[in-house]
Amino acid sequence: MSRLNISRVGSGWTIIALVVLHISAAHAQAPSHAPDTIAARVLACASCHGAQGEGTNDVYFPRLAGKPAGYLYNQLIAFRDGRRRYPPMNFLLEFLPDAYLKEIAEYFASLRPPFPQPAVPELSKDVLARGEALVRFGDPQHGVPPCSACHGPNLGGMEPAIPGLLGLRASYISAQLGGWRYGTRTATAPDCMQIVAGSLTEDDVKAVAAWLSSHPAPSDPSFAPHGSLPMPLACGSEPN
Amino acid sequence: MPRAQRYWLPILTCALACGWLLASAITADAQQQTAPANAALIAKGEYLARAGDCIACHTVREGKLFAGGLPMKTPFGTLYTSNITPDPQNGIGNWTADQFYRLMHDGRFPDGGLVYPAMPFGSYTKVTREDSDAIYAYLRSIPAVQQRNRPHELRFPFDNRSLILGWRTLFFKQGEYKPDPDKSAEWNRGAYLVEGLGHCGMCHTAINALGGSSDSDAFQGGLIPMQYWYAPSLTSNKEAGLGDWGIDEITQYLRTGVADRGAVYGPMAEVVYNSLQYLNDEDIRAMAVYLKTLAEGTPPAAAAAPMATSESSLLVSFGKSIYDRECALCHGANGSGAPPHYPPLAGNQSIQMSSAVNAIRMVLNGGFPPGTAQNSRPFGMPPFAQRLSDDEVAAVVSYIRTAWGNRGDPVSARQANELRSATLN
């Protein structure tokens, strides 16, 4: 798996290097043709998500690279069809067919750019400890399962559709959990994340977001194979 | 006919014992002849429903086909499109072909009630009875959906349907398309599709304060209310007039969404995605032939006005530095692009026209041309709203509107700012 990843990273950077070379040449003169690569086709994504899907400085725009393709595909469909609301994304995807969205999802899932430096936590040690406890053990009294139960012990996600949780900023994580609590982000029923997020308090959300965003990425960022983690809740996006 | 024959023939076979096999053969034969005729009519109706782009308004995303319920924001309030499936309670299950034609042709419900002109019956009135019947047959063949129609939410006084009478007096001219005998059959077919089912005039003819448009302004372009996209004139070569385009370029543009002169974005991407990509070669070509003649003979844009003030030349030189950094990668330092996927900016009509709305919106929001059968993996233009300030957007748009012999006017930071909050979809 890791060898495969390395070769993917290598070929990804080669493509980028070629694109950059091509682009530099184009500076003086117009490009004669658009490069027939998926990287060039989805350059529209790069201004917010980075050329390799690694994310940008904007704290609300997530890393896409290395999330399972099924998860990315579900999000692309949900944005296109308006079930997940974010007008700039809804607008961009509105007239793109399923097969292309699948290809885009697979492309970003295959990339492995380096993770960003984890955030320096701004909240107290107690809050971070609460965040870590929720991530690793959940809050059984309030019906909150641990994040790691479905997102994996190394939080890299599980195929086909459970995303990794590292390399994301606190603002993005809290905005998504908030979106689920208030119904502006929904997934295919049964919408397990709506149940989980609905059981969290605002302080829980802050604590989880602070801990996840400041936790260093694992050395092996790969996701768990499909069905390898027994899930505590039924999820429409992750059929068993 | 099949029903009568079905009952009658078996009775006959009782009387004529040895005729049974023969009669069955005849029945089967008759049914075989009927079924393909219906299937052909339904298929024709489905095709015409595509040409009319019914799906764009009568189906919501992830909703049931033609069950309606799409909110349509208008300056007068929100309308909700209706269920046009064969459901007897909520759809057109109890309608006759006559009643369906009356709606298409005269904008009236079976009970005589007036239809709001958001339904383009002002265009559909040109559709022939034969084509209306085919669409009716198709809509009757799709699954019925029990979904109630949502009441409109219109502000006073627009919630009073009798006001539509006034609108109709001013703006509605009933009548099927009358072919022009001096023009070719192909031109007439194109005119029939563009003016009728295609209802192109709904966007490409300006809407006035009363929500109407007049014949003398037909296809002269206008800002689409509530959407903040400018639908360019089809009659002027200074805008989207196609007088200078080759027929093949126009057909490629309409069919695939991208062509050597530019690509479709915004509301036109919807039209190509849901409607035009499905039309056959003859019809797309006929539309191209007609559209080309709409603008033929109009003068090209006047020579570029020299930049008047030092202020605007500062703006443009600032714009050039942004262009070279952010745009030249794909569109080339000389604005020639790499068509069809990187549209040219030099000489591109949609960039130079008097309204700068579309150019500003493209820079702010980016966009993908529609993913069509012949361009299923379109190249996307990145959004720059989060990256460029209002001043930078104004500068770079001013630059592309005036560089390389382009003849547009510079735009202001205020114009850029106003479009940041425009509805995206």
Interface residues (C-beta under 8 A of the other chain):
Chain A: I23 A26 H27 A28 Q29 A30 P31 S32 H33 A34 I38 A40 R41 V42 L43 A44 C45 A46 S47 C48 D58 R80 D81 G82 R83 P87 P88 N90 F91 L92 L93 E94 F95 L96 P97 A99 Y100 E103
Chain B: R61 E62 A269 E270 V272 Y273 D324 A328 L329 C330 H331 G332 A333 N334 G335 S336 G337 A338 H341 Y342 N365 G366 G367 F368 P369 P370 G371 S376 R377 P378 F379 G380 M381 P382 P383 F384 A385 Q386 R387 T423 L424 N425
